Amino acid sequence: MVPDDYDPSLFQALPDDVLALVSQSLSPRDLCNLGLCCRSLYALAQSEKVWLTQCYALGVIHHKDLIEWRKGVSSYRALCRFLFCVQPLIGIWVHQNPELGNVVYVMPGFVSVVGCRIIPQELGPLGIEDGPILWAPVFEIFGDFDGSASFFLHGRERGVDYVYPGSLKHIDRNCNVLLLEVEPRLQKNGGKLAHGKSFVQHSDSSKICRTDSALSRSQTVLEQNDTKVLFSRLSFSDRRKLLEVVTSRVRQKVPDSANGPLFARLSDNDENFRKDMLLLNERRSLIFHMQSCKFGEEHSDLCLEIPSDLTQLGLGEIRKSLDRSSSAIDSFSSDNAHGQCAKKKTLGGYFRYGIKQILGKSISFNGGHAVLRNSSSSSESKRAQLQEFLRSGDMMGLTLNASTVKLSSYRAWPNMHDSRFALYKLPLRLPKPDQEYAGLWGGTFGWPPGKPTEDKPGKALFLLMLSYEESEGQCLLIATKILEGTHYVLHPNGSAMFIANIDQPSPDPFPWSSDANSLPVTTDHAFVGEGIANGYGFRYPGAKPGSLYVLHNGLIAFIWRESRAVLTLQRLNLQDLLKKGERVPALPAIANFTYLTKSYSNVFAGFSNPSNGLLSPRQKQT
């Protein structure tokens, strides 16, 4: 019960610093609701110090970075809005293909988060800490002046870097899958298209119904939202073709002036930090200007004009493409080689050709009428779904959908869909007193760790996720492979490189007495375990006995007893490694997000690492 002499103005009279400390116990949503109570509390809820405290409590970036990021937004409240939105994305995202490893680490940039792919690679004599880690950009999410978020996919085509603007759906707080999708939307501003490059407009001048009702097309679509076809329900070929068509329309060439760093370098020098912040701020402004195309002649090279034949492409023309694709297949087949080149000479023709390819039926020309009859029902159903999807909006654009789905897993590795353009969040556990070895570790085979030999100037980098599991009353430490830098995969993603029984000490001594610097090696703990057997095996390759050693210098090493092979690991901080890493070119847009083709070689390595002096497998063959 509140005392009779309680004066609510006493709370409002507290200094801002004290109120900021009190607000640490509130969530951003609670703080917004507090501002709705009265005018005085509204003023409190607008305080910069209170929202600075909220930003810091989210733990996305350090306090020094918060001060610099504030210069790119209208207020700390706007900054908190952005940080709260993207916080669930921070971490490691993976995909099963290619089997060497597809690891994307999402980390802070500048008023942005950046998805960086760790390239499967060999380490030179400098090792992990001093040798630059190779990485390629996958996507960026920028915070606008008001704290709203904008999505940009990265890609490279024919030696040219592009960004592909899109939208960002609501991000679930516990999201575990990132989906690249095409989203139909209605026109804004009363039916007028906002001239941005993130959406392809479809306008249809035909009437929706023959009656004299004033029901607009937008109202009709809104009424059908409950029954509209989702992108995920389309066939794989339709989803792929839609992504190809939309990315080819919204892409924007990245000029040299906007091709700068994506995040600040790792440095203790304040002057270098300020220079990086200046470059990052300039690049962010250029990216936003590229999207809005609000340039003068000075930056005319950054603007891509939206052709009228593209922005006026309506549903009527799509229906005509559907009719042509079903009634003139024979003609299309005979003129395929010449027709493709002719239609691609104009953007409008290229788009129409892309839509025809999407809507075209998969028909065997040698199969006869029986094959057509058997496949007609399924084909018609797919075409109907695609038509309904295309009718649900006036324009289409890329979108990043961060959602939560129910996933099964095997030894902490998620079981993934092989036909979704998706990345899956790795359930990385943080170390705690009873699970002190949990987390991300990396290293190479051999002892001393990282020391090259004449026959092997570089050693393959392995990234492992260490997690704990209870089995038959025993505590097991499982090392799951998420990346290997070999030329051809030895063990698939999700393989347990070794399993150690934490409850069973190993009697075997550590075989070496000194490290690379001739310093004595001290073993703190040794556990009995099993290591993966040689040879490629999917999930169940077999295992051979060995021991896991915890060394006094913070390293851990697993040794196979029979072969005496040793895998030496150290705990990694990916954010710091990437900040001093080396950027390499990305893949084409869709494959850059999710590489769905089954592959056992390094599809990401078409480059060299000058700092390590090592050539990629592709370069060695040329």
C-alpha positions, -999 to 999 in steps of 0.1 A, spaced: 0 0 0 13 35 -9 17 58 22 -5 88 24 25 112 25 40 97 -8 48 125 -33 52 112 -69 71 144 -77 100 131 -56 107 104 -82 106 129 -110 130 151 -91 158 125 -91 189 135 -111 192 120 -146 221 98 -136 201 82 -108 171 78 -131 193 62 -157 205 36 -131 169 29 -121 159 24 -157 184 -5 -160 157 -26 -144 132 -18 -172 131 -31 -207 128 -7 -236 91 -16 -239 86 -9 -202 103 25 -206 81 34 -236 50 25 -216 62 46 -187 63 76 -209 26 72 -216 16 78 -179 19 116 -177 38 145 -192 66 144 -166 73 108 -171 71 113 -209 100 138 -205 118 112 -185 113 85 -211 128 109 -237 160 114 -217 192 107 -236 210 93 -205 181 68 -199 183 55 -234 221 54 -234 218 31 -204 193 9 -224 216 7 -253 245 -3 -231 224 -29 -213 217 -47 -247 254 -56 -249 257 -54 -286 285 -29 -288 310 -12 -264 303 21 -247 329 39 -269 311 26 -301 278 38 -287 290 74 -287 302 71 -323 270 54 -335 249 81 -319 262 105 -346 244 85 -372 209 85 -357 185 111 -343 187 100 -306 198 72 -283 162 61 -283 164 56 -321 197 38 -316 182 15 -290 153 7 -314 179 -5 -339 200 -24 -315 170 -41 -299 159 -51 -334 191 -67 -345 204 -81 -312 189 -117 -319 210 -118 -352 244 -115 -335 262 -148 -335 271 -177 -358 249 -190 -386 256 -221 -407 244 -242 -435 251 -279 -444 265 -271 -478 293 -270 -489 306 -297 -466 339 -279 -460 319 -253 -440 295 -225 -445 299 -203 -414 285 -168 -414 292 -146 -383 269 -116 -377 288 -88 -359 284 -51 -354 296 -27 -382 288 10 -379 251 16 -371 248 -17 -387 254 -54 -384 274 -73 -410 271 -110 -420 307 -122 -427 314 -156 -442 345 -173 -428 363 -188 -458 377 -224 -455 414 -218 -456 449 -228 -447 469 -210 -421 504 -198 -428 533 -195 -404 517 -166 -386 489 -188 -372 454 -178 -362 461 -148 -341 486 -130 -363 477 -144 -398 447 -126 -413 415 -147 -415 399 -146 -449 362 -135 -450 336 -123 -475 305 -101 -470 271 -118 -471 247 -91 -460 244 -59 -440 215 -44 -420 218 -6 -415 201 15 -390 184 46 -405 182 80 -388 151 71 -370 164 36 -359 145 16 -386 164 -11 -403 173 -17 -440 186 -49 -455 213 -51 -481 224 -84 -497 260 -86 -511 271 -103 -543 296 -103 -571 288 -109 -608 314 -108 -636 340 -92 -615 317 -64 -603 305 -59 -567 268 -53 -561 244 -47 -533 208 -58 -534 185 -36 -513 156 -52 -495 134 -51 -464 136 -67 -430 107 -85 -415 100 -85 -378 128 -104 -361 118 -130 -335 136 -126 -303 145 -163 -304 150 -166 -341 170 -196 -353 166 -194 -391 173 -166 -416 153 -169 -449 160 -150 -481 126 -144 -497 106 -124 -522 78 -104 -507 49 -88 -525 38 -54 -512 13 -28 -519 22 6 -532 27 34 -507 16 70 -506 -18 65 -520 -8 42 -548 23 61 -558 55 42 -559 83 54 -536 112 56 -560 136 33 -542 156 4 -557 145 -21 -531 112 -30 -548 101 -38 -584 67 -22 -590 38 -39 -607 10 -17 -617 -22 -30 -633 -45 -4 -649 -73 -30 -655 -103 -30 -633 -105 -55 -605 -142 -61 -608 -169 -52 -634 -193 -37 -609 -194 0 -600 -182 -6 -564 -154 17 -551 -135 -12 -537 -99 -6 -545 -72 -31 -554 -54 -24 -521 -86 -32 -501 -91 -64 -521 -56 -76 -513 -59 -67 -477 -91 -88 -474 -73 -117 -490 -42 -115 -467 -55 -144 -445 -55 -168 -475 -26 -155 -495 1 -178 -507 34 -176 -487 67 -176 -505 77 -207 -486 48 -226 -501 59 -221 -536 78 -248 -554 116 -247 -552 120 -238 -589 95 -209 -585 112 -196 -554 146 -197 -571 134 -180 -603 117 -153 -584 148 -146 -564 169 -145 -596 145 -121 -613 142 -97 -584 179 -96 -576 186 -89 -612 163 -58 -610 172 -43 -576 209 -47 -578 231 -17 -576 268 -15 -585 290 -6 -557 314 22 -568 349 25 -554 338 54 -532 314 31 -514 336 0 -513 353 8 -481 356 -11 -448 324 -26 -433 336 -23 -396 365 -7 -377 398 -24 -376 411 -39 -343 434 -12 -330 442 4 -297 452 36 -315 425 63 -310 435 81 -341 431 50 -363 397 44 -346 385 79 -355 397 75 -391 378 42 -394 346 58 -379 349 86 -405 353 62 -434 324 40 -421 301 70 -417 309 82 -453 303 47 -467 270 44 -448 258 77 -463 268 66 -498 249 34 -495 217 52 -484 221 77 -512 225 48 -537 192 34 -524 173 67 -526 190 79 -558 191 115 -544 223 126 -561 235 155 -581 258 153 -610 287 147 -587 275 113 -578 255 104 -609 276 72 -613 259 59 -581 223 61 -595 206 35 -615 176 46 -635 145 25 -631 133 18 -667 97 27 -675 90 -7 -691 101 -24 -658 81 -2 -634 50 -4 -656 51 -42 -658 16 -53 -646 -2 -84 -638 -19 -84 -672 15 -89 -689 24 -116 -664 -9 -134 -674 1 -131 -710 34 -146 -702 16 -175 -686 -6 -180 -716 24 -179 -740 44 -203 -719 16 -229 -719 4 -225 -755 37 -219 -773 62 -243 -756 72 -259 -789 79 -226 -805 98 -214 -774 119 -246 -774 129 -243 -810 139 -207 -807 154 -210 -772 190 -201 -780 182 -171 -802 152 -160 -781 171 -157 -749 196 -132 -764 169 -112 -781 147 -108 -751 176 -99 -728 185 -68 -749 159 -48 -730 153 -49 -693 116 -53 -699 121 -82 -722 145 -98 -698 120 -95 -670 92 -110 -692 115 -138 -701 123 -144 -665 86 -146 -656 80 -169 -685 107 -192 -671 91 -191 -637 57 -199 -650 68 -225 -676 59 -261 -670 85 -288 -667 76 -309 -697 94 -338 -714 93 -332 -751 99 -369 -757 74 -382 -732 42 -378 -753 7 -370 -742 7 -395 -713 34 -376 -695 15 -343 -700 -17 -358 -686 1 -372 -655 19 -340 -648 -8 -315 -657 -26 -316 -623 6 -309 -603 18 -283 -628 -15 -264 -628 -16 -264 -590 19 -249 -589 10 -223 -615 -21 -213 -596 -1 -209 -564 24 -187 -582 -3 -166 -599 -20 -161 -565 13 -151 -550 20 -125 -577 -15 -110 -574 -10 -103 -536 9 -71 -542 18 -43 -566 55 -45 -562 80 -71 -551 113 -69 -533 139 -89 -514 132 -95 -477 151 -111 -449 129 -132 -427 143 -140 -392 119 -165 -377 117 -193 -352 111 -228 -364 111 -261 -347 144 -279 -356 157 -312 -345 195 -316 -340 222 -342 -337 249 -334 -312 240 -297 -313 241 -296 -351 207 -285 -366 191 -308 -392 184 -285 -421 161 -283 -451 180 -289 -483 157 -267 -505 154 -235 -484 174 -204 -490 183 -202 -454 210 -199 -427 206 -216 -394 217 -203 -360 243 -223 -342 233 -230 -306 266 -219 -292 269 -223 -255 288 -199 -233 313 -213 -208 301 -216 -171 316 -232 -140 303 -267 -147 309 -264 -185 341 -244 -187 352 -257 -222 319 -248 -240 321 -224 -269 339 -218 -302 374 -232 -306 398 -233 -336 431 -248 -345 451 -271 -367 465 -306 -368 501 -311 -357 525 -303 -329 538 -277 -322 505 -259 -331 506 -238 -363 542 -247 -371 545 -254 -409 567 -280 -425 585 -282 -458 559 -305 -474 530 -285 -458 536 -248 -458 500 -242 -447 478 -261 -423 441 -264 -426 421 -243 -402 394 -262 -382 365 -245 -364 348 -266 -337 318 -260 -315 323 -276 -281 292 -286 -261 282 -308 -233 258 -337 -232 247 -362 -206 247 -399 -216 242 -429 -193 251 -408 -163 284 -396 -179 292 -360 -188 305 -359 -224 323 -330 -241 315 -331 -279 336 -312 -305 314 -306 -335 331 -296 -368 316 -265 -384 345 -256 -408 376 -272 -422 402 -256 -445 413 -287 -464 411 -288 -503 386 -316 -503 363 -324 -474 375 -351 -449 345 -350 -425 311 -335 -432 296 -305 -413 282 -316 -380 307 -344 -375 319 -350 -340 357 -347 -343 361 -361 -308 341 -370 -278 357 -368 -243 343 -383 -211 349 -355 -185 342 -379 -157 369 -404 -167 406 -392 -164 431 -405 -189 463 -423 -176 482 -415 -208 508 -388 -205 511 -359 -229 537 -370 -256 556 -337 -259 574 -318 -232 579 -284 -250 560 -261 -274 571 -242 -305 590 -217 -283 608 -245 -264 589 -237 -233 578 -266 -210 543 -279 -215 522 -284 -184 490 -305 -185 462 -295 -161 437 -323 -170 435 -354 -192 403 -372 -202 396 -405 -220 379 -400 -254 373 -412 -289 383 -394 -321 367 -396 -355 382 -422 -378 399 -414 -410 379 -413 -442 347 -396 -452 316 -408 -434 282 -391 -431 273 -389 -394 286 -423 -383 321 -426 -396 334 -447 -367 359 -437 -340 392 -446 -325 404 -442 -289 424 -412 -278 428 -386 -250 419 -350 -245 445 -328 -228 439 -294 -212 472 -275 -212 482 -248 -188 486 -222 -215 449 -223 -224 451 -248 -253 434 -281 -255 447 -310 -276 431 -343 -287 455 -371 -295 446 -403 -314 463 -431 -295 472 -453 -325 483 -427 -351 495 -401 -326 478 -375 -347 471 -344 -326 444 -317 -331 454 -286 -311 427 -259 -304 424 -225 -288 394 -205 -278 385 -179 -305 370 -145 -306 356 -143 -342 348 -106 -339 384 -97 -331 398 -121 -357 376 -106 -385 385 -70 -375 421 -78 -384 412 -102 -412 413 -99 -449 383 -94 -471 379 -114 -503 353 -113 -531 318 -127 -526 298 -152 -547 268 -142 -568 240 -129 -547 218 -159 -541 246 -185 -538 264 -160 -515 235 -162 -491 229 -199 -492 250 -224 -513 225 -252 -519 245 -273 -543 261 -303 -527 299 -298 -528 329 -313 -512 355 -288 -523 361 -251 -515 336 -232 -536 344 -200 -518 382 -199 -526 389 -182 -559 417 -160 -545 450 -160 -527 460 -149 -493 489 -125 -499 496 -121 -463 502 -158 -458 517 -163 -492 494 -192 -499 475 -200 -531 440 -214 -532 434 -248 -548 420 -232 -579 451 -211 -584 474 -241 -579 458 -259 -608 461 -229 -632 
